[in-house]
């Protein structure tokens, strides 16, 4: 199934410049973080989004 409003970006979330990606792909946001993450990586990812002040709904 293909969706026009979804794009998978295969990058390391802890290394990518999320703010730059948001500007490039979403014209500044907002962003929804949706994932099925292993517990050991959840906190670093959530903290990255909070510390970098990524716009969200």
N, C-alpha and C positions, 0 to 999 in steps of 0.2 A: 504494500500500500504506500502511495506517495502523497505527501502533504505539501502544499505550496507555502505554508507558513512555518515550516520547520527546516532548520539547517543543522546538521551534525558537524561539529568542528572537532577534529581529532587532534587535540593538543593537551599538554600537561597543564592542568588548571593552576598548579602552584607556581609554574614558571611563566605562563603567558601574561601579557599586560591586558588585564580584563577591561580596564577603562578604555584603552585604545580599541579593543575589539567591540565594545559597546558603541563607541562613537562611529566606528566604521560600518558595523552591521545594522545598528538600530537607531542611528542618528541621536545618540545620547540616552536611550533607555525608554522605558523601564525594563528591568530584567527579572525573570523568574528562574530561580535555581531549582531544578527538579532532578533528582537522582536516587538511585538505590546504591548507597555507598557503604563500604565496610566501615565499621565503627572507628577504626584507628585513623582514618583520613578525614572523617566528618568535621571535627573541630578545626583543623588547619584551613579547610576550604571555607567554612562559614566565617571564621575569623578574617580571612583574606577579603571576603566580600564586605564585612563590616568595617574593617580598618581602611580599606580603599574607598569607602563611601560610594559603592556601586548603586546607582538608582534602581529601586525596586518598587513593586506594587504592594 
